[in-house]
């Protein structure tokens, strides 16, 4: 199918906006040394073993041309006419080829193991690092772009570590060995042949920056393509509901074309390097034949030395040509490593102290003391919020969208730290406690329940991976989720796809309650957990909530005010401030903002 290069201007306008930006950093060896630092775990076995095989194969290759030219041709054939000596030389050369063959097998095997090990470690490192980053990092980037960094960018380094590093060492060793031998055989001929090298290096240096930026740009375009694919797959129902397939295809065509063009330009620029080496090789060969013939005729060079010289000259251009390929790999690797290190250098905005206190058994008392917070350092999401929750108490947070309800939940779980004031549990400032120990005491149930690919059993057990099957089933029974689970084709072993599409909204919510109950936290946060369920399911959910919240400190964020009537205390927020507080009856008698919210909601229900 022919590519349509004419892209809708509106599509290009949409495509232009992205969080991905070209990283304009100079090629520097400090970064390459940092990348090569991932070889350290293999520096005792695999790396030295691979290098040993390289030394062996290189030594064999450097010896053979001398044996052929100087000893076989000049001595055994031309001078001595000694058939026995010739057979001995042939036997030695054959043995050396066998040794080289065996050494190459082990070199390739060990270098592949080395490369795959480094990629495994690098991918594990970046994934582990990303897991510890703050929510702001994920708020500012799409899932697709993060996926590209962890998968595609690390994959692009695979060839560099599998073959590149060892090959660079082998080729440089070969290059220096060949140069020494060439000068030993004929300094005059060597200088004449290599006179073209400075020009080649000058041209390659001018290409370097352009090639590196081209590959980096290609990685950026690829990131956008993956990001759009991820977004399109997850939002396919919305796309089809609004009949936006044609527009979505047009946008994909724009992204795909930009990715194709970036790859084409990068490949085109990289393709210039190898022909440049081959051109230099051709010129060098022409000089060899012309000047070599003159030196032979003037008895300054023997025929055997000329043959050996020709062998070595071919061996000289071979590593240079390969170094050109490795150089392209290096440029691609640098473009990818810059993007990987950008993420690895990203630090969480929520910092844990070096000697952070481990939070063990807690009562569950939560206190906000003059807390202020801003997401963008411009508008305050919370402004001087103070309140206290007693252990086992249930409070509700209500207010219009953007009033600060979810921000309070984010501060309790320490997804963010307050810009001013203190958030404490049992009188201990959260900033003095370890993140893991705080979050182990808290379970959050969101409006959008995330269901992982796997079985029902595995999804509930996510709350406590060490739980037995009996404990998982007990949690599901206590919540009331066992009724629908037992009606599934394979009960608790029923496989559910990502996001749990085979389950209803209410069923997914019951699973999230069972998951939270199994975790057995002291603090529960329900963030719009009942907003998407129908009235019939709400009765079942309310029953499950009583089980889940029993004897736990609970924070309920809700727009559906019927779900918070029994809360011990209700805080009404507006523009980041608490404007009312009290239980349902007290706030209704005050006839303030809470009263107006309840009345407005009842009017909507009556209209329905």
C-alpha positions as CSV (number, residue, x, y, z in Angstrom):
1,X,0.0,0.0,0.0
2,X,1.3,3.4,-0.9
3,X,2.0,5.9,1.9
4,X,-0.1,9.0,1.9
5,X,2.3,11.8,2.6
6,X,-0.4,14.5,2.8
7,X,-1.5,14.8,6.4
8,X,-4.4,16.8,7.7
9,X,-3.1,20.1,9.2
10,X,-5.3,19.5,12.3
11,X,-3.8,16.1,12.8
12,X,-0.3,17.6,12.6
13,X,-1.3,20.3,15.1
14,X,-2.5,17.6,17.5
15,X,0.6,15.6,16.9
16,X,2.8,18.6,17.7
17,X,1.9,18.7,21.4
18,X,3.7,16.1,23.4
19,X,5.6,15.7,26.7
20,X,8.4,14.1,24.8
21,X,11.2,16.5,23.9
22,X,14.4,16.1,22.0
23,X,17.3,15.9,24.5
24,X,20.0,18.1,23.2
25,X,23.1,16.9,25.0
26,X,26.6,16.6,23.5
27,X,28.1,13.2,22.9
28,X,30.1,12.6,26.1
29,X,32.2,9.8,27.3
30,X,31.1,10.2,30.9
31,X,27.7,9.0,29.9
32,X,29.1,6.1,28.0
33,X,31.2,5.2,31.0
34,X,28.1,5.3,33.1
35,X,26.4,2.9,30.6
36,X,29.4,0.6,30.6
37,X,29.1,0.5,34.4
38,X,26.4,-2.1,33.9
39,X,29.2,-4.5,32.8
40,X,30.6,-4.5,36.4
41,X,28.7,-7.5,37.7
42,X,30.2,-9.5,34.8
43,X,33.7,-8.3,35.2
44,X,34.9,-11.4,37.1
45,X,33.8,-14.2,34.7
46,X,31.9,-13.5,31.4
47,X,33.8,-10.3,30.5
48,X,37.4,-11.6,31.1
49,X,36.4,-14.9,29.4
50,X,35.1,-13.1,26.3
51,X,38.2,-10.9,26.2
52,X,40.5,-14.0,26.4
53,X,38.7,-15.5,23.4
54,X,39.1,-12.2,21.6
55,X,42.9,-12.1,22.3
56,X,43.2,-15.7,21.1
57,X,41.3,-15.2,17.8
58,X,43.0,-11.9,17.1
59,X,46.5,-13.5,17.7
60,X,45.6,-16.3,15.3
61,X,44.4,-14.0,12.6
62,X,47.5,-11.8,12.9
63,X,49.9,-14.8,12.6
64,X,48.3,-16.5,9.5
65,X,49.2,-13.9,6.8
66,X,52.9,-13.9,7.9
67,X,52.9,-17.7,7.6
68,X,51.3,-17.6,4.1
69,X,53.4,-14.8,2.6
70,X,56.8,-14.7,4.3
71,X,57.2,-18.4,5.3
72,X,55.1,-20.4,2.7
73,X,55.5,-18.2,-0.4
74,X,59.0,-16.6,0.1
75,X,60.8,-19.3,2.1
76,X,59.2,-22.7,1.4
77,X,58.2,-22.2,-2.2
78,X,60.4,-19.5,-3.8
79,X,63.7,-19.8,-1.8
80,X,64.0,-23.3,-0.4
81,X,61.5,-25.2,-2.6
82,X,60.9,-27.3,0.5
83,X,57.7,-29.4,0.3
84,X,58.0,-30.7,3.8
85,X,58.3,-27.2,5.2
86,X,55.3,-26.2,3.1
87,X,53.2,-29.1,4.5
88,X,54.3,-28.2,8.1
89,X,53.2,-24.6,7.5
90,X,49.9,-25.8,6.0
91,X,49.3,-28.0,9.1
92,X,50.1,-25.1,11.4
93,X,47.7,-22.8,9.6
94,X,45.0,-25.5,9.6
95,X,45.5,-26.0,13.4
96,X,45.3,-22.2,13.9
97,X,42.0,-22.0,12.0
98,X,40.6,-24.8,14.2
99,X,41.7,-22.9,17.3
100,X,40.2,-19.7,16.0
101,X,36.9,-21.5,15.1
102,X,36.6,-23.0,18.6
103,X,37.5,-19.7,20.3
104,X,34.9,-17.8,18.1
105,X,32.2,-20.2,19.3
106,X,32.9,-19.4,22.9
107,X,33.4,-15.7,22.2
108,X,30.0,-15.4,20.6
109,X,28.3,-17.6,23.2
110,X,29.8,-15.6,26.2
111,X,29.3,-12.2,24.6
112,X,25.6,-12.9,24.0
113,X,25.2,-14.0,27.6
114,X,27.0,-10.9,28.6
115,X,24.8,-8.6,26.5
116,X,21.5,-10.2,27.6
117,X,22.6,-10.0,31.2
118,X,23.3,-6.3,30.9
119,X,20.0,-5.6,29.2
120,X,18.2,-7.7,31.9
121,X,19.9,-5.6,34.6
122,X,19.3,-2.3,32.9
123,X,15.6,-3.0,32.3
124,X,15.2,-4.1,35.9
125,X,16.9,-1.0,37.1
126,X,14.8,1.4,35.2
127,X,11.5,-0.4,36.1
128,X,12.4,-0.5,39.7
129,X,13.3,3.2,39.7
130,X,10.1,4.2,37.9
131,X,8.1,2.2,40.5
132,X,9.5,4.5,43.2
133,X,8.8,7.8,41.4
134,X,6.1,10.2,42.6
135,X,2.6,10.5,41.1
136,X,3.6,13.8,39.5
137,X,5.9,11.9,37.2
138,X,3.1,9.7,35.9
139,X,0.6,12.6,35.7
140,X,3.0,14.4,33.3
141,X,3.7,11.4,31.0
142,X,1.6,8.9,29.1
143,X,1.8,5.2,29.8
144,X,2.9,4.6,26.2
145,X,6.0,6.9,26.5
146,X,7.1,5.2,29.7
147,X,6.7,1.8,28.1
148,X,8.9,2.9,25.2
149,X,11.7,3.9,27.6
150,X,11.6,0.6,29.5
151,X,11.2,-1.7,26.4
152,X,12.3,-0.1,23.1
153,X,15.1,2.1,24.4
154,X,16.7,-0.8,26.4
155,X,16.2,-3.1,23.4
156,X,18.1,-0.7,21.2
157,X,21.1,-1.2,23.5
158,X,20.9,-4.9,23.1
159,X,23.1,-5.1,19.9
160,X,25.6,-2.7,21.4
161,X,26.1,-4.8,24.5
162,X,25.7,-8.2,22.8
163,X,28.3,-7.6,20.1
164,X,29.3,-3.9,20.1
165,X,31.4,-3.8,23.3
166,X,33.4,-7.0,22.6
167,X,33.7,-6.2,18.9
168,X,35.0,-2.7,19.6
169,X,37.8,-4.2,21.7
170,X,38.5,-6.9,19.1
171,X,38.6,-4.5,16.2
172,X,40.8,-1.9,18.0
173,X,43.2,-4.7,19.0
174,X,43.2,-6.0,15.4
175,X,43.7,-2.5,14.1
176,X,46.7,-1.7,16.2
177,X,48.2,-5.1,15.6
178,X,47.8,-4.7,11.8
179,X,49.3,-1.2,11.8
180,X,52.4,-2.4,13.7
181,X,52.9,-5.3,11.3
182,X,52.3,-3.1,8.2
183,X,54.9,-0.6,9.3
184,X,57.3,-3.5,10.0
185,X,56.8,-5.0,6.5
186,X,57.0,-1.7,4.6
187,X,56.8,1.8,6.2
188,X,56.9,3.5,2.8
189,X,53.9,1.5,1.4
190,X,52.0,1.8,4.7
191,X,52.3,5.6,4.8
192,X,51.2,5.8,1.2
193,X,48.2,3.6,1.7
194,X,47.0,5.3,4.9
195,X,47.3,8.9,3.7
196,X,43.6,8.9,3.0
197,X,42.7,8.3,6.6
198,X,42.8,11.9,7.9
199,X,40.2,12.9,5.3
200,X,38.0,10.0,6.2
201,X,38.1,10.9,9.9
202,X,37.4,14.6,9.1
203,X,34.3,13.6,7.1
204,X,33.1,11.2,9.7
205,X,33.5,13.7,12.5
206,X,31.2,16.2,10.7
207,X,28.6,13.4,10.3
208,X,28.6,12.4,14.0
209,X,26.4,15.1,15.5
210,X,23.9,14.9,12.7
211,X,23.6,11.1,12.9
212,X,23.2,11.1,16.7
213,X,20.4,13.7,16.6
214,X,18.7,11.8,13.8
215,X,18.5,8.6,15.9
216,X,17.4,10.5,19.0
217,X,14.6,12.1,17.0
218,X,13.6,8.7,15.7
219,X,13.3,7.4,19.3
220,X,11.1,10.4,20.2
221,X,8.8,9.7,17.2
222,X,8.7,6.1,18.2
223,X,7.7,7.0,21.7
224,X,4.8,9.1,20.4
225,X,3.7,6.2,18.2
226,X,3.6,3.8,21.1
227,X,1.9,6.3,23.3
228,X,-0.9,6.8,20.7
229,X,-1.3,3.0,20.2
230,X,-1.6,2.5,24.0
231,X,-4.2,5.4,24.2
232,X,-6.1,4.1,21.2
233,X,-6.4,0.6,22.5
234,X,-7.5,1.7,26.0
235,X,-10.0,4.2,24.6
236,X,-11.4,2.1,21.8
237,X,-14.9,2.2,23.3
238,X,-15.0,5.9,23.5
239,X,-13.6,6.2,19.9
240,X,-16.3,3.8,18.5
241,X,-19.1,5.5,20.6
242,X,-18.4,8.9,19.1
243,X,-17.7,7.4,15.6
244,X,-14.2,8.9,15.6
245,X,-12.5,5.9,13.9
246,X,-11.7,7.9,10.7
247,X,-10.2,10.8,12.7
248,X,-8.2,8.4,14.9
249,X,-6.9,6.5,11.9
250,X,-5.9,9.9,10.3
251,X,-4.0,10.8,13.5
252,X,-2.3,7.4,13.6
253,X,-1.3,7.9,10.0
254,X,0.3,11.2,10.9
255,X,2.2,9.7,13.9
256,X,3.2,6.6,11.8
257,X,4.4,8.8,8.9
258,X,6.5,11.0,11.2
259,X,8.0,7.8,12.7
260,X,8.7,6.4,9.2
261,X,10.3,9.7,8.1
262,X,12.5,9.9,11.2
263,X,13.7,6.4,10.7
264,X,14.3,7.0,7.0
265,X,16.4,10.1,7.7
266,X,18.4,8.5,10.5
267,X,19.1,5.4,8.3
268,X,20.0,7.5,5.3
269,X,22.5,9.5,7.3
270,X,24.0,6.4,8.9
271,X,24.2,4.7,5.5
272,X,26.8,7.3,4.4
273,X,29.4,6.0,6.8
274,X,30.1,2.5,5.5
275,X,30.4,3.6,1.8
276,X,32.9,6.2,3.0
277,X,35.0,3.4,4.5
278,X,34.7,1.3,1.3
279,X,35.7,4.3,-0.8
280,X,38.8,4.7,1.3
281,X,39.5,1.0,1.0
282,X,39.3,1.2,-2.8
283,X,41.7,4.2,-2.9
284,X,44.1,2.3,-0.6
285,X,43.9,-0.8,-2.7
286,X,44.8,1.2,-5.8
287,X,47.8,2.7,-4.1
288,X,48.8,-0.7,-2.9
289,X,48.8,-2.2,-6.4
290,X,50.6,0.7,-8.0
291,X,53.3,1.4,-5.4
292,X,53.6,-2.3,-4.3
293,X,54.4,-3.3,-7.9
294,X,57.1,-0.6,-8.1
295,X,58.6,-1.7,-4.8
296,X,58.7,-5.4,-6.0
297,X,60.3,-4.5,-9.3
298,X,62.9,-2.4,-7.5
299,X,63.6,-5.3,-5.1
300,X,62.6,-3.2,-2.0
301,X,59.7,-5.7,-1.3
302,X,59.4,-9.4,-1.8
303,X,56.4,-11.1,-3.4
304,X,55.6,-12.9,-0.2
305,X,55.8,-9.6,1.8
306,X,53.5,-8.0,-0.8
307,X,51.0,-10.9,-0.4
308,X,51.2,-10.6,3.4
309,X,50.8,-6.8,3.1
310,X,47.7,-7.3,1.0
311,X,46.2,-9.7,3.5
312,X,46.9,-7.3,6.4
313,X,45.5,-4.3,4.4
314,X,42.3,-6.2,3.9
315,X,42.3,-6.9,7.6
316,X,42.9,-3.2,8.3
317,X,39.8,-2.0,6.4
318,X,37.6,-4.8,7.8
319,X,37.7,-3.5,11.5
320,X,37.4,0.1,10.3
321,X,34.3,-0.9,8.4
322,X,32.9,-2.8,11.4
323,X,33.8,0.1,13.7
324,X,31.7,2.3,11.4
325,X,28.7,-0.1,12.0
326,X,29.5,-0.2,15.8
327,X,29.7,3.6,15.7
328,X,26.2,3.7,14.3
329,X,25.2,1.3,17.1
330,X,27.0,3.6,19.5
331,X,25.0,6.7,18.3
332,X,21.7,4.8,18.5
333,X,22.7,3.6,22.0
334,X,23.6,7.1,23.1
335,X,20.3,8.4,21.9
336,X,18.5,5.7,23.8
337,X,20.8,5.9,26.9
338,X,20.1,9.7,27.1
339,X,16.4,8.9,27.3
340,X,16.9,6.1,29.8
341,X,19.2,8.2,32.0
342,X,16.7,11.0,31.9
343,X,14.3,8.8,33.7
344,X,16.9,7.3,36.0
345,X,18.0,10.8,37.0
346,X,14.4,11.7,37.7
347,X,14.0,11.9,41.5
348,X,10.7,11.5,43.4
349,X,9.4,14.7,44.9
350,X,8.4,12.7,48.0
351,X,11.7,12.0,49.7
352,X,12.3,9.4,52.4
353,X,14.8,10.3,55.1
354,X,17.8,8.1,55.4
355,X,16.9,7.0,58.9
356,X,13.1,7.0,58.5
357,X,11.1,5.5,61.3
358,X,9.3,2.3,60.6
359,X,5.6,2.6,61.4
360,X,4.5,-0.7,62.9
361,X,1.2,-1.1,64.9
362,X,-0.9,2.1,64.8
363,X,-4.1,3.3,66.3
364,X,-5.1,5.2,63.2
365,X,-5.4,8.8,64.5
366,X,-4.9,11.3,61.6
367,X,-4.2,15.0,62.0
368,X,-3.9,17.8,59.5
369,X,-2.3,20.9,61.0
370,X,-2.5,24.1,58.9
371,X,-1.8,22.1,55.7
372,X,-1.3,23.9,52.4
373,X,-0.6,22.3,49.1
374,X,-0.2,23.3,45.4
375,X,0.3,21.0,42.4
376,X,1.7,23.8,40.2
377,X,3.0,26.3,42.7
378,X,0.4,28.8,41.4
379,X,-3.0,27.7,42.6
380,X,-3.4,26.3,46.1
381,X,-5.3,23.0,46.2
382,X,-5.4,23.2,50.0
383,X,-5.2,26.4,52.0
384,X,-4.8,26.1,55.8
385,X,-6.7,22.9,56.3
386,X,-6.8,21.6,59.9
387,X,-8.8,18.6,61.3
388,X,-8.3,15.5,63.4
389,X,-9.6,12.0,63.0
390,X,-9.8,9.7,65.9
391,X,-9.0,6.0,65.6
392,X,-11.9,4.0,64.2
393,X,-13.7,7.1,63.1
394,X,-15.3,7.5,59.7
395,X,-15.2,10.9,58.1
396,X,-16.5,12.1,54.7
397,X,-15.1,14.8,52.4
398,X,-17.6,16.5,50.2
399,X,-17.5,19.5,47.8
400,X,-17.4,20.5,44.2
401,X,-14.8,19.1,41.8
402,X,-11.4,20.7,42.5
403,X,-12.3,21.6,46.1
404,X,-9.4,19.6,47.5
405,X,-11.0,16.3,48.5
406,X,-8.6,13.9,46.6
407,X,-5.7,16.1,47.5
408,X,-6.3,15.2,51.2
409,X,-6.3,11.5,50.3
410,X,-3.0,12.0,48.3
411,X,-1.4,13.6,51.3
412,X,-2.5,10.9,53.7
413,X,-1.0,8.2,51.5
414,X,2.0,10.4,51.0
415,X,1.8,10.4,47.2
416,X,2.6,14.1,47.8
417,X,4.0,16.1,50.7
418,X,2.4,19.3,51.9
419,X,4.0,22.6,50.9
420,X,3.3,23.9,54.4
421,X,1.9,22.4,57.6
422,X,2.0,18.9,58.9
423,X,0.1,15.6,58.2
424,X,0.6,13.1,60.9
425,X,-0.5,9.6,61.9
426,X,-0.6,8.8,65.7
427,X,1.2,12.1,66.3
428,X,4.1,11.3,63.9
429,X,4.9,13.5,60.9
430,X,4.6,11.4,57.8
431,X,7.8,12.9,56.5
432,X,9.7,11.2,59.4
433,X,8.3,7.8,58.5
434,X,9.3,5.3,55.8
435,X,7.0,5.3,52.8
436,X,6.5,1.5,52.7
437,X,5.5,1.3,56.4
438,X,3.0,4.1,56.0
439,X,1.4,2.7,52.8
440,X,1.2,-0.8,54.3
441,X,-1.2,0.7,56.9
442,X,-3.4,2.2,54.3
443,X,-5.7,0.8,51.5
444,X,-7.2,3.0,48.8
445,X,-10.3,2.0,46.9
446,X,-10.8,4.2,43.8
447,X,-13.7,4.8,41.5
448,X,-11.8,3.2,38.6
449,X,-11.0,-0.2,40.0
450,X,-7.9,-1.6,38.3
451,X,-8.1,-5.3,37.6
452,X,-4.9,-7.1,36.6
453,X,-4.6,-9.8,34.0
454,X,-4.9,-13.1,35.9
455,X,-7.4,-15.0,38.0
456,X,-10.0,-13.6,40.4
457,X,-7.9,-15.3,43.2
458,X,-4.7,-13.5,42.1
459,X,-6.5,-10.1,41.9
460,X,-7.9,-10.3,45.5
461,X,-4.5,-11.6,46.7
462,X,-2.8,-8.5,45.4
463,X,-3.8,-6.9,48.7
464,X,-1.6,-9.4,50.5
465,X,0.5,-11.7,48.3
466,X,1.3,-14.1,51.2
467,X,-2.4,-14.8,51.9
468,X,-3.6,-18.4,51.6
469,X,-6.5,-19.4,49.3
470,X,-8.7,-19.8,52.4
471,X,-7.9,-16.3,53.5
472,X,-8.7,-14.9,50.1
473,X,-12.1,-16.8,50.0
474,X,-12.8,-15.6,53.5
475,X,-12.3,-12.0,52.5
476,X,-14.6,-12.4,49.4
477,X,-17.3,-14.0,51.6
478,X,-17.1,-11.3,54.2
479,X,-17.6,-8.6,51.5
480,X,-20.3,-10.6,49.7
481,X,-18.3,-11.0,46.5
482,X,-18.5,-14.8,46.7
483,X,-22.0,-14.9,45.2
484,X,-21.0,-13.6,41.7
485,X,-17.5,-15.3,41.9
486,X,-19.0,-18.8,42.4
487,X,-21.3,-18.2,39.3
488,X,-18.3,-17.5,37.1
489,X,-17.1,-20.4,34.8
490,X,-14.2,-21.4,36.9
491,X,-15.0,-19.6,40.2
492,X,-12.0,-18.1,41.8
493,X,-9.7,-19.5,39.1
494,X,-11.6,-17.6,36.3
495,X,-9.1,-15.7,34.2
496,X,-9.9,-12.0,33.7
497,X,-8.2,-9.8,31.2
498,X,-6.6,-6.4,32.0
499,X,-9.1,-4.0,33.5
500,X,-11.6,-6.8,34.1
501,X,-13.9,-6.3,31.1
502,X,-15.8,-9.5,31.7
503,X,-17.0,-8.1,35.1
504,X,-19.6,-5.4,35.8
505,X,-18.6,-2.1,37.5
506,X,-20.2,-3.4,40.8
507,X,-18.4,-6.7,40.6
508,X,-15.1,-5.0,40.1
509,X,-15.8,-2.8,43.0
510,X,-16.6,-5.7,45.3
511,X,-13.3,-7.3,44.2
512,X,-11.5,-4.1,45.2
513,X,-13.2,-4.2,48.6
514,X,-12.2,-7.8,49.1
515,X,-8.6,-6.9,48.1
516,X,-8.6,-4.1,50.6
517,X,-10.1,-6.2,53.4
518,X,-7.5,-8.9,52.8
519,X,-4.7,-6.3,53.2
520,X,-6.2,-5.6,56.7
521,X,-5.1,-1.9,56.9
522,X,-5.8,0.4,59.8
523,X,-6.8,3.2,57.5
524,X,-9.2,3.0,54.5
525,X,-9.7,5.7,51.9
526,X,-12.6,5.4,49.5
527,X,-12.2,7.9,46.7
528,X,-15.5,8.0,44.8
529,X,-15.7,4.3,45.3
530,X,-19.5,4.1,44.8
531,X,-19.9,6.8,42.1
532,X,-20.3,4.4,39.2
533,X,-22.6,1.8,40.5
534,X,-26.4,1.5,40.1
535,X,-28.9,1.8,42.9
536,X,-29.5,-1.9,43.2
537,X,-25.8,-2.7,43.5
538,X,-25.4,0.1,46.0
539,X,-27.3,-1.8,48.6
540,X,-24.9,-4.7,48.3
541,X,-21.9,-2.3,48.3
542,X,-23.2,-0.5,51.4
543,X,-23.3,-3.9,53.2
544,X,-19.8,-4.6,52.1
545,X,-18.7,-1.2,53.3
546,X,-19.9,-1.9,56.8
547,X,-17.7,-5.0,56.9
548,X,-14.7,-3.2,55.3
549,X,-14.8,-0.1,57.5
550,X,-15.5,-1.8,60.8
551,X,-12.9,-0.8,63.5
552,X,-10.9,1.1,60.9
553,X,-10.2,4.8,60.5
554,X,-12.0,5.6,57.2
555,X,-12.0,8.6,54.8
556,X,-14.9,8.6,52.3
557,X,-14.7,11.0,49.3
558,X,-18.1,11.0,47.7
559,X,-20.4,13.0,45.3
560,X,-23.2,10.6,46.0
561,X,-24.2,12.0,49.4
562,X,-26.5,9.1,50.3
563,X,-23.4,7.0,51.0
564,X,-22.1,9.2,53.8
565,X,-25.1,9.7,56.1
566,X,-23.7,7.5,58.8
567,X,-20.2,9.1,58.8
568,X,-19.1,10.4,62.2
569,X,-18.0,13.7,60.7
570,X,-18.4,15.4,57.4
571,X,-16.1,18.1,56.1
572,X,-17.4,20.4,53.3
573,X,-14.5,21.8,51.2
574,X,-14.5,24.8,48.9
575,X,-11.4,26.2,47.1
576,X,-9.1,24.2,49.3
577,X,-10.7,25.2,52.6
578,X,-13.0,23.5,55.1
579,X,-16.1,25.7,55.2
580,X,-18.4,23.4,57.2
581,X,-18.1,20.3,59.5
582,X,-20.4,18.1,61.5
583,X,-22.5,15.0,61.1
584,X,-25.3,14.7,58.6
585,X,-28.1,15.9,60.9
586,X,-26.1,18.9,62.2
587,X,-25.1,20.1,58.7
588,X,-28.7,19.7,57.4
589,X,-30.0,21.9,60.3
590,X,-27.4,24.6,59.5
591,X,-28.9,24.9,56.0
592,X,-25.5,25.8,54.5
593,X,-23.5,24.5,51.6
594,X,-23.9,20.8,52.6
595,X,-27.7,21.3,52.8
596,X,-27.7,22.9,49.3
597,X,-25.6,20.0,47.9
598,X,-28.0,17.4,49.3
599,X,-31.1,19.3,48.1
600,X,-29.6,19.7,44.7
601,X,-28.9,16.0,44.4
602,X,-32.4,15.0,45.5
603,X,-33.8,17.3,42.9
604,X,-31.8,15.5,40.2
605,X,-32.9,12.2,41.5
606,X,-36.6,13.3,41.5
607,X,-36.2,14.6,37.9
608,X,-34.9,11.2,36.9
